[in-house]
Every structure is written in C-alpha cells, then in structure tokens.
Amino acid sequence: MGYHSIWHGQQSWNGVAILSRYGEIQETRRGLEGEPKDLHSRYIEAFINGIVIGCLYLPNGNPWPGPKFEYKLRWMQRLQIHVDKLRNFNLPVALIGDYNVMPTELDT
C-alpha cells in the first residue's frame, strides 16, 4: 500500500510501530538507555523527512505504591533524559503513542 514501517514488539500484548507514507524510515533507536534488563518493547524512534519520530507505550503505573508504579516512574525518568538529548539536535521531534494516562488522582 505504499507505506514504510518499523516495529518493536513482543509475543505478549505490548509493542510500538511507526508507519510512513511520505518517506523512507531510518530507525535510530529501540528502547531507552538506563536499564539493560528492561526488555519491554515500549519505545522506538526514527528519522523521517527531517523529523525525529518517537513512538512510545508508557507503562501503566497503578496500583500505587507498588513495583509497577515504581517501574513507571523510572521509565519516565529515562524518557526525560532521552528527550533532553533530543532537544540538543535542534530538529523537530514528535513523541506519539499511548501515554497510559488514567483519569484518577492515583496515576497523575
């Protein structure tokens, strides 16, 4: 159908993908630095027509307190470090995907 694509997925339910109809995709990253044992497919990044595209699947962090919530906070800290690096390139950046935002006070 004329699309280029890259994806990063697991045998379970989570994964991320980038599709482009307007240019070839140059994959630049899979995953985030900082936790080498983190094998979840939650981030993929590419360069398309002068734009950096990051597709993310943010971990669901509830219940709080607990290991899932702590993992979510660590993941968001790693994302912030990476975003700070991206900003230094002075290129347009779009971070898209599933942010797993819950409409409750516990997850905000």
C-alpha positions in Angstrom: 0.0 0.0 0.0 3.0 2.3 -0.3 3.9 2.5 3.4 7.3 2.0 5.1 7.2 0.6 8.6 9.3 -0.4 11.6 8.1 -2.1 14.7 9.3 -3.4 18.0 7.1 -6.0 19.7 7.0 -8.9 22.0 5.0 -12.1 22.0 2.8 -10.6 24.6 0.4 -7.7 24.0 2.7 -4.6 24.0 4.6 -3.1 21.2 5.3 0.0 19.2 5.4 0.9 15.5 6.0 3.8 13.1 4.4 3.9 9.6 5.3 6.4 6.9 3.8 7.0 3.6 5.9 10.1 2.8 9.4 8.9 3.1 11.7 6.1 4.0 12.2 5.4 7.7 15.7 5.5 9.2 15.4 3.7 12.5 17.6 5.4 15.2 16.7 3.7 18.5 14.9 0.8 20.1 14.3 1.1 23.8 15.7 3.6 26.2 19.1 3.7 27.9 19.4 3.1 31.6 18.0 -0.3 32.5 19.7 -3.1 30.4 17.3 -5.8 31.8 14.3 -3.9 30.6 13.2 -6.0 27.6 9.8 -4.5 27.1 9.1 -3.1 23.7 8.0 0.4 24.8 10.0 2.8 22.6 11.1 3.0 19.0 12.5 6.1 17.2 13.1 7.0 13.6 14.1 9.9 11.3 11.6 10.6 8.6 11.8 13.6 6.2 13.8 15.8 8.7 11.6 14.9 11.7 12.5 12.7 14.7 9.5 10.5 15.5 9.4 8.6 18.8 6.6 6.1 19.3 6.1 5.1 22.9 4.0 2.8 25.1 4.2 4.2 28.6 3.9 1.6 31.3 0.7 1.5 33.3 1.7 2.5 36.8 -1.1 1.5 39.1 -1.6 0.4 41.8 0.4 2.8 44.0 2.5 2.1 45.9 4.0 -0.9 44.2 6.6 -2.2 41.8 4.6 -1.3 38.6 4.3 2.3 39.7 8.0 2.5 40.6 8.9 1.0 37.2 6.7 3.6 35.5 8.4 6.5 37.4 11.9 5.1 36.5 10.8 4.7 32.8 9.5 8.3 32.7 12.8 9.5 34.2 14.7 7.6 31.4 12.4 9.1 28.8 13.1 12.6 30.2 16.8 12.1 29.9 16.4 11.0 26.3 14.1 13.9 25.5 16.7 16.3 26.8 19.3 14.8 24.5 16.9 15.0 21.5 16.3 18.7 22.2 20.0 19.4 21.6 19.7 18.3 18.0 17.6 21.3 17.1 15.3 19.1 14.9 11.5 18.8 15.1 10.6 16.0 17.4 7.2 14.2 17.8 6.6 11.8 20.7 3.5 9.9 19.9 1.8 6.8 21.2 0.0 5.5 24.3 0.8 7.5 27.4 -1.5 5.3 29.6 -3.0 8.4 31.3 -5.6 7.3 33.9 -8.3 9.8 34.9 -7.7 9.2 38.6 -5.7 11.1 41.2 -3.6 8.0 41.9 -1.9 8.0 38.4 -1.4 11.7 37.9 
